[in-house]
Amino acid sequence: MNIQMVDLQGQYERLKDELNATVCEVMAGSAFINGPQVKTFCNNLAKYLGTQHVVPCGNCTDAIRLALNALELQTGDEVILPAFTYIAAVEMVAALGLTPVLVDVDAETFNLNADLLETAISRQTRAIIVVHLFGQACDMEPVMKISAKYKIPVIEDNAQSLGADYTFADGTTKKAGVIGHIGTTSFFPTKPLACYGDGGAVITSDDALAERIRMLANHGQSQKYHHRIVGCNSRLDTIQAAILDVKLKYMERFTAARRRVAQRYDQALRPLSEVRIPTKLPTSTHVYHQYTLRVMNGQRDALISYLQENQIPAMVYYPLPVHEQEAYKWVARISGSANVAAQLCKEVISLPIHTEMNDAEQDFIIETIIRFFRTKG
């Protein structure tokens, strides 16, 4: 079997006719930068998410930078982030001369522990970045209550959880990424909504923020050659926007396919005492960008080696917490402890999951994992 973490080729084959046609349409029109397909896609994504503005950009790291710049933060201002996350958000905070303040995460969901958030706030706190990790939304209602209490804006890093639904206590539902003041997302090829190159977007329903973000992404100009603020050049090219607009139509179908894979993993692996299957919050649906287990009793690395011996890929997201990364040891500040983040880095393993996975492939993965623990037992 040729088992892959994500089967991009198989998904392309499924959509090949539509994708080829839309790329040919862009080529024929030759509007490769800011062509009409960019606006069409952004409008369609805004409708899907239930927001007013989707501002496209080059990638999600750029999106986070644009979001932070839009808030007009000053050198030395503090930004709260989770201690267990991909580095992009922390990277941009540090790169802008801001101070990352790290808060520990929940051991079950891997997302920022909202119960620890308020104690991390100081007089210098100017923003909170939550990361919706692996496909599930952070528990946003308590985060937004704290945000309102202290008047601190919230940025959602939604690179991994586009399409997840969050339900509030009163029963209302919003998509992850549109709950805070600004959302960011990624269209990297492996993400839930993916192009065939780099791409990202900033999301907001605040008209003033949207206008500023558009200027920031376009050399600080709202009118050509009239630069009102210092900006940068970050954009989503027309071919990628056209591809994304095709794929957006299949978002729910693709999410359902990944959920089916996750449910089969859950059913088969739940009885194993040596692993902890992903915990699903009652407040959030899960789109399973990754299917991430915790392997207990120090057996994670041995399991990875065993899977590799059987030609099964597996990934560790992430092997080090932020505060142990060399670049951020003396830049970031930890609020309280980050013991959970450090422990997760020793336990987590992500298994193959994608829209094209068949039962035979998945059964082989499951059987191999069960066999590993039986031989160890």
N, C-alpha and C positions, 0 to 999 in steps of 0.2 A: 504494500500500500504506500502511496505517496501522500502521507498525511501532512497537512500544513496548518500553521497557526491561523492563517486567514487565506482563503482561496480567491484571490483577486481575478485570476484567469477564468475560473469557472463562472464567477458572477458576470464577467465581461461577456463570455460566450452566451449567457442567458439574455443579455440586453444588447447584443452586438448590433443588430439591425437598427435599433433606435439610436444607439450611441454613435454609430458610424454616420447615420443620416444627419444628426445634429452637428457633428464636427464638420461634415462636408458643407453644411449650410453656413457655418461660420467662415470656412475657407472661401466659399463663393462670395460672401459679403465682404470679406477682407477687413472687417472692423475688429481687429485683434485685441485692441485695448479699449475698454469702456463701450463695447458694442451693445446693441439692444438686448442681447441675451442676459447681460449682467443685471440690468434693471428688472427684467422679467423674473429672473431667478430670485432676486432679493425680495421682490414683492410677493412672490409665491411662498418663500420661506417665512416672511413676516406673517402672512395669513395662517400658515401652518402652526406657527408658534403662538399666535395671538398677541403680537406686538406691533408697534407702530413703525419702527425703523430697524432695518438690517443694513449695516454699512460694511461692504466687503473689504477685505484686505489680504495681504500676502500669506499670512499664516496666523496661528493662534497666539504665538509669542508676540507678534506685532499687535494683535488685537488687545492683549493684556497691556502692552506698552501704551497703546492709544487710549485705553480706558483710564489708566493711571494719569496720563498727561491731561486728559479731559477734566479730571478733578482738580487740576492745578495745584498739586501737592508741592511742598517745598522740601529742600534738602534737610534731612534729619527727621522728617515726619515719620511716624510709625505706621506700619501696615501689618495687620494680623493675618496669619496664614496657618494652614495645617502643617504639622511636622512630618507627615507621611504623605508624599505627593511627588508628581513629576516636577522637575526643577524649574520649568519655564516661568511660573508666576514669581517665585522667589528671585529668579535671575533678573527679571525686569524690575522688581522692587529695588534690588541692590544696584542695578545698572543706573537707575535714576537718582541715586544718592539717598534713597529712603532706607529706613531700618526695618528689616523683616522681624516680626515678633511671632514666634512659633508656638502653636497651641497643640496639645496632644489630641489624638483621634480616638474614636470609638473602636474597641477591639472587634466588634461584630460586623460593623458596616464599613470600616476603614475611613469613614468621613470625619470631618472636624467634630469634636465633642462639644456640642453647644453648651453643655453645663459648665465648661471651663472657660467660656468665651469672656464673660463679664470681668473675671479676675485679671484678664490680660490687658484690659483697657487702661490707658494712662492719659495724662493731659496732652501727650503728643500723638495719640492715636487719631489717624485721619481717614483710614479706610479698613475694611475687612474684605479679604478674598476667601471665598469658600470654593472648594474644588469638589465637583460631583464625580466621585471616583468610580471607575470600572463599569458605569452604566446606571447608577442609582443616585438619586438626588440626596444631598445632605438634608438634615432635618431643618428646614428653612423657617418655620414659624417662630421658634424661639430666637433664631438669629435676627429676624426682622424686627422682633419686639425690642431686642437690645439695641439694634440699629436706630430705631425710632427714639428710644429712651435717651441715647447719647448723641443723636443726630450725626451718626457716622454712616457714610454711604457703603453699600455692599456691592462688590463685584463678584459675579459668578463665573468661575472657570468651568465651562461646560463642554470642554473638548471631547469628553468621553461619554456623555450622557444625553446627547441631543435626542429628543423624542420622549424622554421619561416624563411622567406626570406626577406632580406633587399635590396632595390633598390636604387642605387646611382643616382645622377642628370644626369649622362651620360647614364643611362639606364642599366648599368651592375648590376648584382644581385649576392649576396653572402648569404650563410646561416648565421644566427646569431651564434656567437661563433667562427667564423673563420675570422672575420674582424679585430680584434685587434691583438696584438702580441701573446697573450696566451688566450685560452678559457678554461672554466671549465664547467662541467655538472654533473648532478646527475641522477642515475638510481633507486632512491627510488621508492617503489612500486606504488605511486600515480602519478609519473611524466609522461610526454608524451612518453618517452621510458623507460619502467620500468622493473626491475627484481623482484625477490621474496625475497629480503633481502636488504642489503646495497650494494651500488656500485657507482662509479663515474669515471671520466676520465678528463685528461688534454689534450688540443687540441692545436696544433701549426703547422705551416709550416716552422718554423725556425729549421734547423737541429741541431745547437749547443744547443739551448734551449731544444729541445727534448731529446738529449743525457743527458743533465744535469738533467732533470726531471726524466728520467728513473733511473738514478743513485740514486737520492734523494729518490725515492720511494722504492728502493731496497738496503737499508742499506748503500747507498753511494758507491756501488760497480758496476763496469762495467764488472769485471771478478770475479768469485766466490772467496771469501775470500781475495780479494784485494780491500780495502776500500779507495777510493781517496778523498772523502768528507764525512762530517757528514750528514747522512741521516736518514731515518726512514723505517718502514715496513708498506707499504700500497699497497694492491693489490686487484684485482677483482678475486674471485675464479672461477674455471672452470664451475661449474654448472650454476652460474649466467650469465657468458658470453654466454653459450650455449642457455639459455633462452632468453637473449637479442638478439641473432642472429636470433632466430625465430621471435621475435616481430618486429625487424627492418624491416622485409619484409612487415609488415602491417602498418608501420608508416603513410603513406599517407592515407590509408583507415581509420585509427583511427582518424587522424586529420580531415578528411572530416566529420566523424560522429560527432565530437565535434563542428565543425563549423555549422553543421545543427542545433544542439541544440541551439547554440548561436544565429543563425539567427531567430529562433522561439521566443526566449526570446526577442531579439531586436524588432521584429515586434509587439509583444504583449505589451511590457513595455514602448516602446518609447512614447506613448501618455500620460503617467503618468507624471504630472508636478512635483511630489514629488521625482522622481528618475532621475538619469543620467545614461544611459546605457553606456557600455564601448566605448570609442572613439578609432577608428582605424586610425592609421597614414597612409597617402598615400605612405609612404616609406617602410612599413612593413606589411607582412601578419601576421595573428594572429592564433596561434594554440590552444588557450583557455585552457591552463592548469587550469585556474580559470575563471569563469564568474563573474566579480566583478562590482557591482553597487555602486553608491554613493546615499545615502538616505539623502535628504535635511531636513532642519528645525528641526533637533534634534530628528527625528523619528526612527532612525536606531535601537536602542535597543528595542523599543516597537515592531518594526516589527519582530525582531529576536524572541522575546518572543511569539508573535502570531504564527509565523511559527512553533516553538517548540510545542506549544499547539496543532497544527495540524499535529504533527509527521513529520515535514519537517526539515531536518538538514540545518544549515547555519553556516558559519564561518566568523570570522573577521581576515583578514590578512592586517594590523597588528594593535593591540590595542594601542600601544605606538610607537612614533618615537624613533629613536636610541638615541637621546640626552636626552630623558627622562627615559631611562632604567637605573636602579640603578647602574649596573656594569660599565656604560660608561659615566655617568654624568661628571666625572672628568678626563676622558681619552680622549674623543673625543672633537674636536673643531669645532664649526659651522662657516662656511663662510657665512657672511650676516645673513639672518634669515632662519628659517625652518618652517615658518608659514603654508605653504601649506601641508607639511608633517604632522604637528600637526592637521590640520583641517581634512585631509583625515582619520586619525586614528579615528575620531569621526563619519565618514560618511560611510566608506566602508563596504560592506557585499558581501560575495561570495556565490552564489547559487549552488546547485548540478549540475554538468555537467560531463558526462562521455560517453564512447563509447557505452554503453549498454542501455542508457536511452530511454524509449519508449514515445510515444506521450501522453498516458494517464497519466503517472507520471508527465510529464512536464506540461500538461494542469492543473493538480491539483495544482501544485506549482504556476503557473501563476494566476489561479483563486483565490487562497488564498491571494496572494499579492494584487490583485485588490480589493478584498473584504475588506482587511485591510484598504486601503486608502479610500474606499467608506464609511466605518463606521466612520473613523476619520473626513471625510469631512462633 
